[in-house]
Amino acid sequence: MGVVESRPDTEEENVTPTWDDIDTDALRETMRFSGAQSEVEAINLALRVYAARHRSRAEADRERERRIAQRRAS
């Protein structure tokens, strides 16, 4: 892991990121795969993808439980 310098300017207002111990290899790879133009863009994208993946998984789990409950009720 490397350390990325703290940056006061962000793409979003009222947000001050902390850049302690960011895995710079993973960050660069994320930037390369995603086409992100900045480190902040890459991190925000990674967070959105992570959240969407887990939200989708939770929705699938709820649907599976709903179907199981329907079969039991039949």
Secondary structure, DSSP 8 states (H G I E B T S, - for coil): -------S--SSTT-----TT--HHHHHHHHHHH--SSHHHHHHHHHHHHHHHHHHHHHHHHHHHHHHHHHHH-
